[in-house]
């Protein structure tokens, strides 16, 4: 389905219930699968990613397809390696282009039995689950923090526990911290010293949990505020003391004139007319790569020069995100150039695109392009991709005054 998106007033005033965090939900599901006693996960994410993982965990089939869910694929690669039985783990065509070799190498070094069924180093996989001893292992953490989290989640169940040495430039450290904090919540102790993380053999302790809203989803709503003339939002579902690293976005978007405060368990964010924008907008997002597209598109709407770095893993996401950004922003007359790890935005006078914008089968591409509808009319193809993380995104845009109309293909 394709949408036409516009906005009459360029002013925002709404109350939004954020979708629940798929990152927290997916970790809770894996821990529940490893825990000897059951517990309740309240407010589980309704995202497609979480639904795919939940379905896989309850499947009686030995063949599991997780579509385009990278988190589910990586977490299940580790989990199934420790479960009795033989499994075929597969995914979408894009999933078959996303590397899994470093995780597989780490698991096989610990004693796992995993084979590649097609291209070496990539899905699909054949996994012969068995008891794994555990012990010491090294892993390149410069491709995905999810490789590290996938190992950590199974670590307490291994006979010798796990000592992981992180190699390379570690990406998305806050996501590793999130995993360890959730493990602590379920009674598992760990120690992170320098580039080494140690987890001894332990047992997860059953404990009910309430899932927080998704901070990374908030980035696209703050982008809308940045591009608006003025506005305010009341955001429900976030915790002031969050395990999610992407709460850092409040500091990042403060550079772009967004003010925020917690009050009565809700977050209030706002932009005043002629809000002050920071003079220096160059930023490394090595720890927060999921914020890159919303931040970049905010800068485009403000016509600012900037270099955003630390983005070396974006080529491994649902799309090659830097290439996709450049291609779609060119339709708005935005000039940019990118390398493997950064994108440079040049001060450009943007204009309404004459072509439909493409989502590149990437939920975050759809959500970073839609806010331009507050500046001028835009048409976006394949809008259903937002279901991967934010199923109510288009309805929430309507709450903010956007006119969202379906187009015929």
ZAMAR-887102 format. One record per residue (C-alpha): residue number from 1; residue in three letters; x, y, z. Coordinates in steps of 0.1 Angstrom, whole numbers, plus 5000, padded with zeros to 4 digits. Each point is the difference from the previous one (the first is absolute). Layout:
<sites>
+-------+------+------+------+------+
| rovex | nunu |   xx |   yy |   zz |
+-------+------+------+------+------+
|   NUM |  ALA |    X |    Y |    Z |
...
+-------+------+------+------+------+
</sites>
This chain:
<sites>
+-------+------+------+------+------+
| rovex | nunu |   xx |   yy |   zz |
+-------+------+------+------+------+
|     1 |  UNK | 5000 | 5000 | 5000 |
|     2 |  UNK | 5011 | 5036 | 4992 |
|     3 |  UNK | 4991 | 5031 | 5019 |
|     4 |  UNK | 4997 | 5037 | 4993 |
|     5 |  UNK | 5010 | 5020 | 5031 |
|     6 |  UNK | 4994 | 5037 | 5007 |
|     7 |  UNK | 4994 | 5024 | 5029 |
|     8 |  UNK | 4979 | 5032 | 4999 |
|     9 |  UNK | 5012 | 5020 | 5031 |
|    10 |  UNK | 5036 | 4990 | 5005 |
|    11 |  UNK | 4992 | 5001 | 5037 |
|    12 |  UNK | 4999 | 4969 | 5023 |
|    13 |  UNK | 4980 | 4994 | 5032 |
|    14 |  UNK | 4992 | 4964 | 5008 |
|    15 |  UNK | 5002 | 4972 | 5026 |
|    16 |  UNK | 5017 | 4968 | 4988 |
|    17 |  UNK | 5003 | 4965 | 5015 |
|    18 |  UNK | 5033 | 4987 | 4988 |
|    19 |  UNK | 5003 | 4964 | 4988 |
|    20 |  UNK | 5017 | 4977 | 5024 |
|    21 |  UNK | 5037 | 4993 | 4997 |
|    22 |  UNK | 5007 | 4970 | 4977 |
|    23 |  UNK | 5036 | 4999 | 5013 |
|    24 |  UNK | 4988 | 4995 | 5036 |
|    25 |  UNK | 4972 | 4977 | 4989 |
|    26 |  UNK | 5023 | 4977 | 4980 |
|    27 |  UNK | 5025 | 4997 | 5028 |
|    28 |  UNK | 4972 | 4992 | 5025 |
|    29 |  UNK | 4987 | 4973 | 4976 |
|    30 |  UNK | 5034 | 4983 | 4998 |
|    31 |  UNK | 5005 | 5001 | 5037 |
|    32 |  UNK | 4965 | 4985 | 5006 |
|    33 |  UNK | 5010 | 4972 | 4976 |
|    34 |  UNK | 5031 | 4993 | 5021 |
|    35 |  UNK | 4983 | 5004 | 5034 |
|    36 |  UNK | 4989 | 4969 | 5019 |
|    37 |  UNK | 4968 | 5017 | 5012 |
|    38 |  UNK | 4976 | 5022 | 4980 |
|    39 |  UNK | 4993 | 5037 | 5005 |
|    40 |  UNK | 4978 | 5027 | 4986 |
|    41 |  UNK | 5012 | 5025 | 4974 |
|    42 |  UNK | 4976 | 5029 | 5002 |
|    43 |  UNK | 4996 | 5023 | 4970 |
|    44 |  UNK | 5020 | 4978 | 4977 |
|    45 |  UNK | 5008 | 5018 | 4967 |
|    46 |  UNK | 4975 | 4995 | 4972 |
|    47 |  UNK | 5028 | 5006 | 4974 |
|    48 |  UNK | 5005 | 4975 | 4972 |
|    49 |  UNK | 5035 | 4992 | 5013 |
|    50 |  UNK | 4987 | 4990 | 5034 |
|    51 |  UNK | 4971 | 4980 | 4985 |
|    52 |  UNK | 5024 | 4981 | 4978 |
|    53 |  UNK | 5022 | 4991 | 5029 |
|    54 |  UNK | 4971 | 4990 | 5022 |
|    55 |  UNK | 4986 | 4978 | 4972 |
|    56 |  UNK | 5034 | 4984 | 4996 |
|    57 |  UNK | 5004 | 4993 | 5037 |
|    58 |  UNK | 4966 | 4982 | 5001 |
|    59 |  UNK | 5005 | 4982 | 4967 |
|    60 |  UNK | 4999 | 4962 | 4999 |
|    61 |  UNK | 5017 | 5000 | 4966 |
|    62 |  UNK | 5037 | 4993 | 4995 |
|    63 |  UNK | 5001 | 5026 | 4972 |
|    64 |  UNK | 4997 | 5036 | 5011 |
|    65 |  UNK | 4997 | 5031 | 4978 |
|    66 |  UNK | 5003 | 5033 | 5017 |
|    67 |  UNK | 4996 | 5022 | 4969 |
|    68 |  UNK | 5020 | 5032 | 5003 |
|    69 |  UNK | 5004 | 5000 | 5038 |
|    70 |  UNK | 5037 | 5003 | 5006 |
|    71 |  UNK | 4996 | 4999 | 5038 |
|    72 |  UNK | 4979 | 4969 | 4999 |
|    73 |  UNK | 5025 | 4982 | 4977 |
|    74 |  UNK | 5030 | 5008 | 5021 |
|    75 |  UNK | 4984 | 4993 | 5033 |
|    76 |  UNK | 4986 | 4967 | 4987 |
|    77 |  UNK | 5033 | 4990 | 4985 |
|    78 |  UNK | 5014 | 5000 | 5036 |
|    79 |  UNK | 4970 | 4986 | 5017 |
|    80 |  UNK | 4994 | 4971 | 4976 |
|    81 |  UNK | 5037 | 4990 | 5003 |
|    82 |  UNK | 4992 | 4991 | 5036 |
|    83 |  UNK | 4967 | 4982 | 4994 |
|    84 |  UNK | 4997 | 4963 | 4992 |
|    85 |  UNK | 4990 | 4993 | 4964 |
|    86 |  UNK | 5010 | 5009 | 4964 |
|    87 |  UNK | 4987 | 5034 | 4986 |
|    88 |  UNK | 5000 | 5018 | 4967 |
|    89 |  UNK | 5001 | 5038 | 5007 |
|    90 |  UNK | 4993 | 5022 | 4971 |
|    91 |  UNK | 4986 | 5034 | 4990 |
|    92 |  UNK | 4992 | 5024 | 4972 |
|    93 |  UNK | 5022 | 5007 | 4970 |
|    94 |  UNK | 5014 | 5031 | 5017 |
|    95 |  UNK | 5008 | 4979 | 5031 |
|    96 |  UNK | 5021 | 4977 | 4978 |
|    97 |  UNK | 5022 | 5031 | 4992 |
|    98 |  UNK | 5006 | 5009 | 5037 |
|    99 |  UNK | 5031 | 4984 | 5014 |
|   100 |  UNK | 4998 | 4975 | 5029 |
|   101 |  UNK | 5035 | 4986 | 4998 |
|   102 |  UNK | 5015 | 5016 | 5031 |
|   103 |  UNK | 4972 | 4987 | 5022 |
|   104 |  UNK | 5002 | 4966 | 4985 |
|   105 |  UNK | 5038 | 4999 | 5004 |
|   106 |  UNK | 4996 | 5009 | 5037 |
|   107 |  UNK | 4973 | 4974 | 5006 |
|   108 |  UNK | 5020 | 4972 | 4982 |
|   109 |  UNK | 5031 | 5009 | 5021 |
|   110 |  UNK | 4978 | 4993 | 5030 |
|   111 |  UNK | 4990 | 4966 | 4986 |
|   112 |  UNK | 4969 | 5008 | 4980 |
|   113 |  UNK | 4992 | 4980 | 4968 |
|   114 |  UNK | 4989 | 5024 | 4973 |
|   115 |  UNK | 5002 | 4997 | 4962 |
|   116 |  UNK | 4994 | 5025 | 4972 |
|   117 |  UNK | 4974 | 4988 | 4975 |
|   118 |  UNK | 5007 | 5025 | 4972 |
|   119 |  UNK | 5027 | 5027 | 5000 |
|   120 |  UNK | 5029 | 4997 | 5025 |
|   121 |  UNK | 4995 | 5025 | 5029 |
|   122 |  UNK | 4963 | 5008 | 4993 |
|   123 |  UNK | 4966 | 4985 | 5007 |
|   124 |  UNK | 4983 | 4975 | 4998 |
|   125 |  UNK | 5016 | 4978 | 5026 |
|   126 |  UNK | 4997 | 4963 | 5011 |
|   127 |  UNK | 5003 | 4998 | 5037 |
|   128 |  UNK | 5005 | 4967 | 5019 |
|   129 |  UNK | 4991 | 5011 | 5036 |
|   130 |  UNK | 5018 | 4984 | 5029 |
|   131 |  UNK | 5016 | 5007 | 5034 |
|   132 |  UNK | 5027 | 5026 | 4997 |
|   133 |  UNK | 5029 | 5002 | 5025 |
|   134 |  UNK | 5006 | 5037 | 4997 |
|   135 |  UNK | 5032 | 5017 | 5010 |
|   136 |  UNK | 5021 | 5027 | 4984 |
|   137 |  UNK | 4993 | 5015 | 4966 |
|   138 |  UNK | 5009 | 5031 | 4979 |
|   139 |  UNK | 4976 | 5018 | 4976 |
|   140 |  UNK | 5002 | 5029 | 4977 |
|   141 |  UNK | 4976 | 5025 | 5014 |
|   142 |  UNK | 5003 | 5025 | 4972 |
|   143 |  UNK | 4972 | 4985 | 4979 |
|   144 |  UNK | 4971 | 4995 | 5024 |
|   145 |  UNK | 4995 | 5003 | 5038 |
|   146 |  UNK | 4973 | 4974 | 4995 |
|   147 |  UNK | 5027 | 4974 | 4995 |
|   148 |  UNK | 5013 | 5008 | 5035 |
|   149 |  UNK | 4965 | 5001 | 5015 |
|   150 |  UNK | 4991 | 4966 | 4984 |
|   151 |  UNK | 5030 | 4984 | 5017 |
|   152 |  UNK | 4994 | 5017 | 5034 |
|   153 |  UNK | 4963 | 4989 | 5002 |
|   154 |  UNK | 5010 | 4963 | 4998 |
|   155 |  UNK | 5031 | 5005 | 5022 |
|   156 |  UNK | 4985 | 4991 | 5034 |
|   157 |  UNK | 4988 | 4966 | 4986 |
|   158 |  UNK | 5034 | 4989 | 4988 |
|   159 |  UNK | 5019 | 4976 | 5022 |
|   160 |  UNK | 5031 | 5022 | 5003 |
|   161 |  UNK | 4982 | 5033 | 4996 |
|   162 |  UNK | 5015 | 5024 | 4975 |
|   163 |  UNK | 5029 | 5024 | 4998 |
|   164 |  UNK | 4997 | 5022 | 4969 |
|   165 |  UNK | 5028 | 5022 | 4987 |
|   166 |  UNK | 4986 | 5027 | 4977 |
|   167 |  UNK | 5022 | 5008 | 4970 |
|   168 |  UNK | 5000 | 5031 | 4978 |
|   169 |  UNK | 4981 | 5032 | 5004 |
|   170 |  UNK | 4970 | 4989 | 5021 |
|   171 |  UNK | 4967 | 5013 | 4985 |
|   172 |  UNK | 4969 | 5008 | 5019 |
|   173 |  UNK | 5014 | 4994 | 5035 |
|   174 |  UNK | 4968 | 5012 | 5016 |
|   175 |  UNK | 4982 | 4970 | 4985 |
|   176 |  UNK | 5025 | 4976 | 5016 |
|   177 |  UNK | 4994 | 5019 | 5033 |
|   178 |  UNK | 4963 | 4996 | 4995 |
|   179 |  UNK | 5004 | 4962 | 4997 |
|   180 |  UNK | 5021 | 4998 | 5031 |
|   181 |  UNK | 4976 | 5022 | 5020 |
|   182 |  UNK | 4971 | 4977 | 4990 |
|   183 |  UNK | 5020 | 4969 | 5010 |
|   184 |  UNK | 5007 | 5017 | 5033 |
|   185 |  UNK | 4962 | 5006 | 5004 |
|   186 |  UNK | 4996 | 4962 | 4996 |
|   187 |  UNK | 5026 | 4992 | 5026 |
|   188 |  UNK | 5031 | 4995 | 4979 |
|   189 |  UNK | 5033 | 5017 | 5010 |
|   190 |  UNK | 5026 | 5011 | 4975 |
|   191 |  UNK | 5032 | 5020 | 4999 |
|   192 |  UNK | 5010 | 5023 | 4972 |
|   193 |  UNK | 5037 | 5011 | 5003 |
|   194 |  UNK | 5016 | 5018 | 4971 |
|   195 |  UNK | 4993 | 4978 | 4969 |
|   196 |  UNK | 4992 | 4969 | 5020 |
|   197 |  UNK | 4966 | 4989 | 5012 |
|   198 |  UNK | 4997 | 4970 | 5024 |
|   199 |  UNK | 4968 | 4981 | 5009 |
|   200 |  UNK | 5003 | 4970 | 5023 |
|   201 |  UNK | 4976 | 4970 | 4998 |
|   202 |  UNK | 4968 | 5010 | 5017 |
|   203 |  UNK | 4962 | 4997 | 4997 |
|   204 |  UNK | 4976 | 5027 | 4989 |
|   205 |  UNK | 4974 | 5007 | 5027 |
|   206 |  UNK | 4964 | 5004 | 4989 |
|   207 |  UNK | 4987 | 5036 | 5004 |
|   208 |  UNK | 4971 | 5018 | 4984 |
|   209 |  UNK | 5010 | 5030 | 4979 |
|   210 |  UNK | 4983 | 5030 | 4984 |
|   211 |  UNK | 5015 | 5010 | 4966 |
|   212 |  UNK | 5008 | 5037 | 4995 |
|   213 |  UNK | 4992 | 5021 | 4970 |
|   214 |  UNK | 5025 | 5001 | 4971 |
|   215 |  UNK | 5024 | 5030 | 5003 |
|   216 |  UNK | 5014 | 4995 | 4965 |
|   217 |  UNK | 4964 | 5004 | 4986 |
|   218 |  UNK | 4998 | 5034 | 5017 |
|   219 |  UNK | 5028 | 5012 | 4978 |
|   220 |  UNK | 4976 | 5003 | 4970 |
|   221 |  UNK | 4975 | 5020 | 5021 |
|   222 |  UNK | 5027 | 5024 | 5011 |
|   223 |  UNK | 5010 | 5003 | 4963 |
|   224 |  UNK | 4964 | 5012 | 4993 |
|   225 |  UNK | 5003 | 5026 | 5028 |
|   226 |  UNK | 5033 | 5012 | 4986 |
|   227 |  UNK | 4985 | 5005 | 4965 |
|   228 |  UNK | 4968 | 5016 | 5014 |
|   229 |  UNK | 4996 | 5038 | 5005 |
|   230 |  UNK | 4992 | 4992 | 5037 |
|   231 |  UNK | 4985 | 4972 | 5019 |
|   232 |  UNK | 4997 | 4979 | 5031 |
|   233 |  UNK | 4994 | 4963 | 5007 |
|   234 |  UNK | 4990 | 4980 | 5031 |
|   235 |  UNK | 5017 | 4966 | 4998 |
|   236 |  UNK | 4987 | 4971 | 5021 |
|   237 |  UNK | 5018 | 4967 | 5007 |
|   238 |  UNK | 5036 | 5010 | 5007 |
|   239 |  UNK | 5019 | 4996 | 5032 |
|   240 |  UNK | 5021 | 5028 | 5014 |
|   241 |  UNK | 5025 | 4975 | 5012 |
|   242 |  UNK | 5003 | 4979 | 4968 |
|   243 |  UNK | 5021 | 4970 | 4990 |
|   244 |  UNK | 5000 | 5012 | 4964 |
|   245 |  UNK | 5030 | 5019 | 4988 |
|   246 |  UNK | 4980 | 5019 | 4974 |
|   247 |  UNK | 4986 | 5023 | 5028 |
|   248 |  UNK | 5032 | 5019 | 4990 |
|   249 |  UNK | 4979 | 5015 | 4972 |
|   250 |  UNK | 4986 | 5026 | 5024 |
|   251 |  UNK | 5035 | 5015 | 5002 |
|   252 |  UNK | 5006 | 4996 | 4962 |
|   253 |  UNK | 4967 | 5017 | 4990 |
|   254 |  UNK | 5006 | 5027 | 5025 |
|   255 |  UNK | 5027 | 5011 | 4976 |
|   256 |  UNK | 4972 | 5006 | 4975 |
|   257 |  UNK | 4978 | 5021 | 5023 |
|   258 |  UNK | 4979 | 4972 | 5016 |
|   259 |  UNK | 4992 | 5005 | 5038 |
|   260 |  UNK | 4989 | 4971 | 5022 |
|   261 |  UNK | 4988 | 4992 | 5035 |
|   262 |  UNK | 4985 | 4971 | 5019 |
|   263 |  UNK | 4969 | 5008 | 5020 |
|   264 |  UNK | 4974 | 4976 | 5015 |
|   265 |  UNK | 5015 | 4969 | 4983 |
|   266 |  UNK | 4998 | 5017 | 4965 |
|   267 |  UNK | 5026 | 5016 | 4979 |
|   268 |  UNK | 4992 | 5035 | 4986 |
|   269 |  UNK | 5020 | 5011 | 4970 |
|   270 |  UNK | 4997 | 5033 | 4982 |
|   271 |  UNK | 5013 | 5024 | 4974 |
|   272 |  UNK | 4995 | 5038 | 5002 |
|   273 |  UNK | 4999 | 5023 | 4971 |
|   274 |  UNK | 5036 | 5010 | 4990 |
|   275 |  UNK | 5015 | 4975 | 5025 |
|   276 |  UNK | 5038 | 5003 | 5002 |
|   277 |  UNK | 5019 | 4974 | 4980 |
|   278 |  UNK | 5036 | 4991 | 5010 |
|   279 |  UNK | 5027 | 5013 | 4978 |
|   280 |  UNK | 5019 | 4967 | 5000 |
|   281 |  UNK | 4979 | 4971 | 4988 |
|   282 |  UNK | 5027 | 4975 | 4990 |
|   283 |  UNK | 4994 | 4968 | 5021 |
|   284 |  UNK | 5012 | 4965 | 5005 |
|   285 |  UNK | 4971 | 4975 | 5003 |
|   286 |  UNK | 5022 | 4969 | 5005 |
|   287 |  UNK | 4980 | 4992 | 5032 |
|   288 |  UNK | 4966 | 5010 | 4985 |
|   289 |  UNK | 4999 | 4990 | 4963 |
|   290 |  UNK | 4962 | 4996 | 5001 |
|   291 |  UNK | 4997 | 5038 | 5004 |
|   292 |  UNK | 5020 | 5008 | 4969 |
|   293 |  UNK | 4973 | 5003 | 4975 |
|   294 |  UNK | 4977 | 5022 | 5021 |
|   295 |  UNK | 5029 | 5022 | 5009 |
|   296 |  UNK | 5012 | 5003 | 4964 |
|   297 |  UNK | 4966 | 5008 | 4987 |
|   298 |  UNK | 4995 | 5026 | 5027 |
|   299 |  UNK | 5032 | 5017 | 4989 |
|   300 |  UNK | 4988 | 4999 | 4964 |
|   301 |  UNK | 4968 | 5017 | 5009 |
|   302 |  UNK | 5020 | 5027 | 5018 |
|   303 |  UNK | 5024 | 5004 | 4970 |
|   304 |  UNK | 5031 | 4994 | 5021 |
|   305 |  UNK | 5034 | 4988 | 4992 |
|   306 |  UNK | 5012 | 4970 | 5022 |
|   307 |  UNK | 5020 | 4969 | 5000 |
|   308 |  UNK | 4985 | 4970 | 5018 |
|   309 |  UNK | 5024 | 4972 | 5008 |
|   310 |  UNK | 5002 | 4967 | 5018 |
|   311 |  UNK | 4976 | 4984 | 4975 |
|   312 |  UNK | 5021 | 4971 | 4987 |
|   313 |  UNK | 4973 | 4974 | 5007 |
|   314 |  UNK | 4972 | 5017 | 4982 |
|   315 |  UNK | 5008 | 4981 | 4968 |
|   316 |  UNK | 4990 | 4968 | 5018 |
|   317 |  UNK | 4965 | 5012 | 5010 |
|   318 |  UNK | 4967 | 4994 | 4982 |
|   319 |  UNK | 5014 | 5021 | 4972 |
|   320 |  UNK | 5034 | 5016 | 4994 |
|   321 |  UNK | 4988 | 5030 | 5020 |
|   322 |  UNK | 5026 | 5025 | 4989 |
|   323 |  UNK | 4995 | 4991 | 4963 |
|   324 |  UNK | 4962 | 5001 | 5004 |
|   325 |  UNK | 5001 | 5034 | 5017 |
|   326 |  UNK | 5022 | 5015 | 4973 |
|   327 |  UNK | 4977 | 4987 | 4973 |
|   328 |  UNK | 4967 | 5012 | 5015 |
|   329 |  UNK | 5014 | 5033 | 5012 |
|   330 |  UNK | 5012 | 5008 | 4965 |
|   331 |  UNK | 4963 | 5000 | 4990 |
|   332 |  UNK | 4996 | 5030 | 5024 |
|   333 |  UNK | 5031 | 5017 | 4984 |
|   334 |  UNK | 5021 | 4993 | 5031 |
|   335 |  UNK | 5037 | 4996 | 4993 |
|   336 |  UNK | 5019 | 4974 | 5020 |
|   337 |  UNK | 5028 | 4975 | 4998 |
|   338 |  UNK | 5008 | 4969 | 5020 |
|   339 |  UNK | 5028 | 4976 | 5008 |
|   340 |  UNK | 4998 | 4967 | 5019 |
|   341 |  UNK | 4998 | 5017 | 5033 |
|   342 |  UNK | 4986 | 5036 | 4996 |
|   343 |  UNK | 4977 | 5022 | 4980 |
|   344 |  UNK | 5007 | 5037 | 4992 |
|   345 |  UNK | 4970 | 5023 | 4994 |
|   346 |  UNK | 5004 | 5032 | 4981 |
|   347 |  UNK | 4979 | 5031 | 5006 |
|   348 |  UNK | 4974 | 4995 | 4973 |
|   349 |  UNK | 4967 | 5017 | 4991 |
|   350 |  UNK | 4976 | 4971 | 5000 |
|   351 |  UNK | 4968 | 4998 | 4981 |
|   352 |  UNK | 4970 | 4977 | 4996 |
|   353 |  UNK | 5010 | 4968 | 4982 |
|   354 |  UNK | 4986 | 4994 | 4966 |
|   355 |  UNK | 5004 | 4962 | 5004 |
|   356 |  UNK | 4986 | 4977 | 5026 |
|   357 |  UNK | 5024 | 4993 | 5029 |
|   358 |  UNK | 5010 | 4964 | 5005 |
|   359 |  UNK | 5003 | 4982 | 5033 |
|   360 |  UNK | 5025 | 4974 | 4989 |
|   361 |  UNK | 4982 | 4974 | 5020 |
|   362 |  UNK | 5012 | 5018 | 5031 |
|   363 |  UNK | 4977 | 5012 | 5028 |
|   364 |  UNK | 5024 | 5028 | 5011 |
|   365 |  UNK | 5002 | 5013 | 4964 |
|   366 |  UNK | 4962 | 5004 | 4999 |
|   367 |  UNK | 4999 | 5017 | 5034 |
|   368 |  UNK | 5028 | 5025 | 4993 |
|   369 |  UNK | 4986 | 5010 | 4966 |
|   370 |  UNK | 4963 | 5005 | 5011 |
|   371 |  UNK | 5007 | 5031 | 5021 |
|   372 |  UNK | 5009 | 5019 | 4969 |
|   373 |  UNK | 4962 | 5001 | 4994 |
|   374 |  UNK | 4999 | 5029 | 5025 |
|   375 |  UNK | 5021 | 5021 | 4976 |
|   376 |  UNK | 4984 | 4989 | 4967 |
|   377 |  UNK | 4979 | 4973 | 4985 |
|   378 |  UNK | 5019 | 4966 | 4997 |
|   379 |  UNK | 4990 | 4966 | 4986 |
|   380 |  UNK | 5016 | 4969 | 5016 |
|   381 |  UNK | 4999 | 4965 | 4986 |
|   382 |  UNK | 4996 | 4967 | 5020 |
|   383 |  UNK | 4990 | 5016 | 5032 |
|   384 |  UNK | 4992 | 4967 | 5018 |
|   385 |  UNK | 5036 | 4996 | 5009 |
|   386 |  UNK | 4995 | 5020 | 5032 |
|   387 |  UNK | 4983 | 4969 | 5015 |
|   388 |  UNK | 5035 | 4987 | 5007 |
|   389 |  UNK | 5003 | 5023 | 5030 |
|   390 |  UNK | 4972 | 5026 | 5001 |
|   391 |  UNK | 4967 | 4986 | 4988 |
|   392 |  UNK | 4980 | 5031 | 5010 |
|   393 |  UNK | 5023 | 5025 | 4984 |
|   394 |  UNK | 4976 | 5013 | 4973 |
|   395 |  UNK | 4972 | 5002 | 5025 |
|   396 |  UNK | 5022 | 5021 | 5023 |
|   397 |  UNK | 5009 | 5023 | 4971 |
|   398 |  UNK | 4963 | 5006 | 4996 |
|   399 |  UNK | 4997 | 5009 | 5037 |
|   400 |  UNK | 5027 | 5027 | 4993 |
|   401 |  UNK | 4980 | 5015 | 4972 |
|   402 |  UNK | 5014 | 4983 | 4970 |
|   403 |  UNK | 4977 | 4992 | 4971 |
|   404 |  UNK | 5009 | 4964 | 4990 |
|   405 |  UNK | 4982 | 4988 | 4969 |
|   406 |  UNK | 5004 | 4966 | 4983 |
|   407 |  UNK | 5010 | 5001 | 4963 |
|   408 |  UNK | 4994 | 4973 | 4974 |
|   409 |  UNK | 5032 | 4983 | 4988 |
+-------+------+------+------+------+
</sites>
